[in-house]
Amino acid sequence: MRTRPNKTLRELRRTIGHTQRQFAAAVGVSKDTVVSWENGRNRLPAEAAMRIRAQTGADVAALIAGTGAPRDFEGNLYTAASLAKWQKMSRLNRGDDVGRVWGCASDALHVVMQAAAKRGCFGPVWLSFGDWLERARRDFKLAPQIDAVLKERAHKDQLTMTYKDWRRCVKEMGGSYAAYYGFKDDRRKKDGQKLTLAVVSQPVWAAYGDMRQQPDSSVEYSLAP
């Protein structure tokens, strides 16, 4: 059922200088969803209004009503200055507050996972959490920023083996392991001579994997005879 156009939302978006696509990325929805709210094809849900408030400081009730000018978190008419004031005072919009929020979030996640394990549904709950991470990455267009964060976790991975073992890696392991370290054989080297190779490695995005920062490692290894 078609509703009235949401004039409040449209005016808010224009006041903060966002296109519909930019506004959609800021609140984690598609451009078409924003269009449907603004033209009245769909009603703005309360959950989305709360996201918009978290991003802009706009009054939730005014957003849902959609009939008048947008209001800020103090009940005043919304202006460009309202956004600047909200970004300065809102703890959720400050990058330096990530640590505090993560402390709360990690504890809540731990509680949910423990409860799921007790109930016997840990697997599905874990997978649903991974699905949420993937949606957040996609809906908020976070791929470039995630890659930048993971790049900061780059570490040196160093391995020492004899030429005999490096050569065995090529023959018996398909060469992939040796290729990872950039091994290039030198037939002038004897089997017993050691070679140390190092690469700079960084994790890649994996919603269900381990992306934690690794310390620089140096290992001396020998394959079984």
N, C-alpha and C positions, 0 to 999 in steps of 0.2 A: 504494500500500500504506500503510495507516494505521500510524503509529508511536505511541509512548507520548506522553502530554501532556508538554509541556516545563514542568515546575514551576519550574525555575530562572528561565526567562524571565519567567513570570507573577509570581514573587515580586520579581524585579528591577524590573519595571514598577511594581508596587504600592509598592515601597520608595521609588522616586523620585517617587511621587505622580502618575503619568501615567495617563490613560485609554488605552484601546487606540487611539483615534483620535489622541491627542496623541503617543503613542509611535510610531505609524506615520509621522506627519509628521516626527518627529525623525530617523528613520533612512531616510526616503525610500521607503516602501512603502505599500500600502493597508491600511486597517483590517482587511479580510478576510484579508490575508496574516498579520497579527499573530495574529488569531484562529486561523488554521489552524496556526500554529506552537505556540500555547499548548495547543490541544486535541488536538494530535497528528495532524491531518489531513495536514500536511506537515512534513517535517524542517527544522529551522533550518539553512540552508547556511552554510558557512564564511565566504563573502563577506559575508553579512548579519551574522554574528557579529562580524566585524571592524568593520563600521559601528557596531554597538552598542557595541563597546569604545571606538571613537573618541569616541562621544558620552557614554558613562557611565563608562568605565574598568573595566568588568566583565571578569572573566577569560573568555577565549574558550573554553578547554577545558571549563570548567564549563557555559557556555551551551550548547555543542553537546551535551554529555552530557545536560543537562536533568533530572537525577534528584535533585539536592540543592539546598541553599541557594546563592545566588549568592555569588561571591567577588570581591574587588576586585583591582586591579592589583598589590597586594602579597601576595595570597593569603589575606587576612583575610576574615571574613564581611562581606558588603556591607551598609552602612547608609546613611542619608541623609548622614552625615558623609563617607562615601566619595565620594559624588558631588561635594560641595563641594571636597574635597581634590583630586580629579581635575581639576575645572574650573579650579582655581587653578594647578596645576602643568603641565597638558597644554598644549603650545604650539599644538595644533590647535584648541583651544577659545577662544583669545584673539583678539579682534578686531584687536588691535595686531600680530598676527603675519601678517596677510593679505599684507603687502608681501613678507615673506621667502618665503612659500609661493608667491606669484605669480611671483617671480623664477625659482623652480625649475620651476613649471608652464609658464610661457611659453616657457622654453628647451626643455622636453620637447616641447611642441606644435610649436615651430619645427622641431625635429629630425624629428618625425613627418611634418610637411608637406613638408619638403625631401625626405625619403625617398620619400614618395608621388609627388612630382613626378618624381623620378628613375625610379621604376617605372612611371610613366604612369597612375597611379590617383588623382591629386590630387583630381579632382572628387568621386568617391564618398567619399573620406576626409573632405573638407571638409563634405560633406552629412551624413555620419555624426556629425561633431563637432557640427554644428548641431542634429541630432536629439537628441544627448545633452544639450545645453544646454536644449532644450525639455523633456525628461524631468525634468531636475534642477529646473527652475522649477516644473513641475507636481507632481512627487512630494514635494518638500520644502516645498510650499506657499509659494513665495518671491515670488509676484506683488506683494503689498503692499510688501515690503522692496525689491524691484527698482525699483518705481515711486518709492520714496522716494530711492533712490540716484540715479536719473535726474533727479529733481526738483532735486537739488543741482547738476546740470549745466546748469541754465537759463542762457541768455545773451540779450543784447539784439541784435536783428537790425534794422538801420536802413537804409532806402533812400531816396534822393533822386532824383526825376525831375520833369520838367515836367508841368503839368496835361495837356498834349497827349499825352504818353506814358502817363500814368495812364489817360486816356480810351481810348487805343488798346488798352491792356491789357483794358479792359472789353469792347470791341467785338471784338477779334481773338483774344483768348485765353480767351474764355468767362467772364471775370470772376473766375476762381479765384485768379489771382495778385494782383489788386487786392484781392480779398476777404481774402486772407491778411494783408495789411498794414492792412486796415480802411479802404480808400479810400472816401470819400464825395464825390461830385462837388459842386463849387460853381460854378454857371454864371456867377457874377460874376467868377471868376478867368479871366484870359487864358491862352491856350495856352502862352505862353512863361514864365509864372510857375512857380517851382519849389515843390515840396511834399515835405517830409521826413516819412516815417511810420516808426514803430518798433513792434516787437512783442517780447514776451519769449517765446522759443522754448526748448523742451526736447526731448531725444530721447525716443522711445518704444521699448519693447522690440522688438528685432529680432535674432534669433539669427544671421542671416546678413548683417546690415547693419552700418553704422558708427554707433556710439553714443558715440564719443569726444567729450569736452567741446570746444566751439567757443569761441573768443574773441569778445568783443563786436565786432560788425562794423558799419561805416558805409560805405555804397557810394553813389556818385553814378553814375547809369546813364541811358543814352539809347538808345531803340530805333532800329533802322536805319530810314532814311527809306523 
